[in-house]
Amino acid sequence: MTLPTVVLFDLDDTLFAHQRAVRLGVTAHRRASGAPLADADDDAELARWHALEEHHYGRYLAGELAYLEQRRHRARDFVEPYGL
């Protein structure tokens, strides 16, 4: 097996439009979930998603959660206020 000699990190959306993908994904998920999540304010829900992303990723970095756990916690916390 050949190991990579270079690893690229796209921290500013140059190679991959991460922020746009997140916005489109969160919006599509909300619309597919139906009311009341679909009826919530787009900007407010995107800001809430980003806050949850920061919170749970920080917990992952601190060793409190495994990588997949932080993703699950973020998703659960996002829909929890809507009873989903």
C-alpha positions as a printed NumPy array, in Angstrom:
array([[  0.   ,   0.   ,   0.   ],
       [  1.33 ,   3.416,  -0.961],
       [  0.858,   6.142,   1.608],
       [  0.042,   9.652,   0.448],
       [  2.931,  12.076,   0.418],
       [  0.73 ,  15.169,   0.502],
       [ -2.534,  15.966,   2.231],
       [ -4.531,  19.022,   1.198],
       [ -6.887,  20.862,   3.496],
       [ -9.388,  23.228,   1.928],
       [ -9.957,  25.732,   4.704],
       [-11.323,  28.571,   2.61 ],
       [-13.73 ,  26.896,   0.155],
       [-11.216,  27.132,  -2.696],
       [-11.259,  23.482,  -3.786],
       [-14.658,  22.512,  -2.433],
       [-17.537,  24.873,  -1.715],
       [-18.109,  23.493,   1.785],
       [-20.171,  26.404,   3.093],
       [-22.495,  26.277,   0.086],
       [-22.827,  22.501,   0.398],
       [-23.714,  22.82 ,   4.088],
       [-26.278,  25.536,   3.366],
       [-27.893,  23.507,   0.578],
       [-27.831,  20.303,   2.617],
       [-29.325,  21.835,   5.756],
       [-32.021,  23.586,   3.72 ],
       [-32.889,  20.428,   1.757],
       [-33.065,  18.367,   4.949],
       [-35.333,  20.92 ,   6.594],
       [-37.655,  21.053,   3.588],
       [-37.827,  17.249,   3.406],
       [-38.618,  17.035,   7.13 ],
       [-41.779,  19.075,   6.719],
       [-43.368,  21.448,   9.21 ],
       [-42.391,  22.842,  11.635],
       [-38.709,  22.45 ,  10.705],
       [-39.352,  23.418,   7.086],
       [-41.154,  26.574,   8.197],
       [-38.317,  27.87 ,  10.381],
       [-36.163,  30.823,   9.363],
       [-33.406,  29.765,   6.935],
       [-30.708,  32.054,   8.318],
       [-31.498,  31.268,  11.943],
       [-31.455,  27.518,  11.35 ],
       [-28.208,  27.673,   9.404],
       [-26.642,  29.685,  12.23 ],
       [-27.928,  27.114,  14.721],
       [-26.444,  24.298,  12.62 ],
       [-23.061,  26.046,  12.558],
       [-23.171,  26.565,  16.33 ],
       [-23.926,  22.876,  16.855],
       [-21.164,  21.971,  14.423],
       [-18.643,  24.019,  16.411],
       [-19.871,  22.696,  19.747],
       [-19.807,  19.003,  18.898],
       [-16.654,  19.147,  16.8  ],
       [-14.982,  20.803,  19.773],
       [-16.128,  17.905,  21.917],
       [-14.606,  15.527,  19.37 ],
       [-11.301,  17.418,  19.434],
       [-11.336,  17.29 ,  23.241],
       [-11.718,  13.508,  23.109],
       [-15.237,  13.51 ,  24.552],
       [-16.822,  12.028,  21.429],
       [-15.715,   9.822,  18.568],
       [-15.921,  11.34 ,  15.096],
       [-19.204,   9.658,  14.159],
       [-20.654,  10.39 ,  17.594],
       [-20.131,  14.129,  17.17 ],
       [-21.966,  13.974,  13.851],
       [-24.867,  12.064,  15.405],
       [-25.088,  14.444,  18.353],
       [-25.15 ,  17.435,  16.013],
       [-27.931,  15.936,  13.887],
       [-29.999,  14.93 ,  16.93 ],
       [-29.594,  18.31 ,  18.587],
       [-30.581,  20.056,  15.371],
       [-33.984,  18.372,  15.094],
       [-34.674,  17.949,  18.834],
       [-36.426,  21.332,  19.316],
       [-38.932,  20.226,  16.685],
       [-39.703,  16.871,  18.265],
       [-38.136,  14.931,  15.411]])
